[in-house]
Amino acid sequence: MSHKRIPKRKAAIAAGSVVALGAAAILLPNANASQDGASDDAAAAPKTLKATDASDLASRLAGLLGDAFAGSYYDGDKQQLVVNVVPGDDNNVIVQAEKAGAAVREVDNSMTELAAGAQTLKAKATIPGTSWAVDPRTNRILVTADSTVTGDKWERLESTVRSLGSGMATIRKSAGTFKTFASGGDAVFAGGSRCSLGFNVTAGDGSPAFLTAGHCALAGDQWSDSQGGQPVATVDQAVFPGAGDFALVRYDDPATRAPSEVNLGDRTVAIARAAEATVGQEVFRMGSTTGLADGQVLGLNATVNYPEGTVTGLIQTDVCAEPGDSGGSMFTRDGLAVGLTSGGSGDCTSGGETFFQPVTTALEAVGATLGAGGAGAGDAGAGDQAGGEEAGAGAEAGGQGTGGDQAGGEEAGAGAGQDAEEGSGLTHTR
């Protein structure tokens, strides 16, 4: 592998890197701050929050409200956290949620009822090409079936949804086919497949490593940053299918610099920490095929029935992705790591659903921390990290469903007529 050399150290593969991404600009923090200084008289008014702050508040309220809590979502237009509450004898729960700064909405379905509905779907309708996740905006389970679910399979799915009762679930068809975003091509390679690197991390023993999709590891244990090149990293742990889609891959050279950042091509975005996703939250994704794409979180704890098996605990979004994007980084405007690209349906022309592995869950499972790993890690600049043409070549993590984070040259712009969002330094892809 032809890394740019640094004295006694080797540059790491760039997380989410692309060779060129013309109009992409560096991520700037969201300037909106929560109204922590509100007066007592205005204490019941919903606070203006960043999406990540809303996620933290939602977690606190879930514990505070107990069984009355029925999910939450982020209203991006109003920049408020909306909390669903099942009304009961104790109206104090509504007062507590309002005092904490949330907008409160009374709903019919409790989280216990929604979870029971999901269990029924698992028992009676685990059909390849289907998925389900709780949608707090409708207070229902959103069930999706791809184009392969027809005939008896469709009737079985519809019958199961009907058995849940009126107002419990919504079923819809997707034009595409649920699949892991695998592709043969030119990114990080193993067994002829390619994947995108998600985020550089520090393994439990302090060595440099990175996270990517678990299905990427099916193609092989040793990965290179060029097709037919020498291995630069080795799979340490991988989960797929089952309780997630993630893998920890260790750099073979313990002196590898592995800074926590996402490479947008001509500049990088620093990643401070991992964060939980929130329904309604704006997110961005990098991948080797389509480069930069953006969208919104639609559901949490999603179950997806891929042809290879069922995967649980995923994030459902409307962010586009294509073969070759697997394992790529999903992050926020604030520079927080949220997800790893798993799979879905559609493409970046027609749209579709894409599912992501939560970074927080993956880190906990493999015992890693988000941050620079290896000697001198964290002080590498964009030029040190992977250098010019090499920056894109390293971002993939081979495996079945692999998809490099490289997105070189023409591919880097493939997602995108890009128009910059006012007030942010990040360009959107449409």
Disulfide bonds with the S-S distance in Angstrom:
Cys195-Cys216 1.81
Cys320-Cys348 2.01
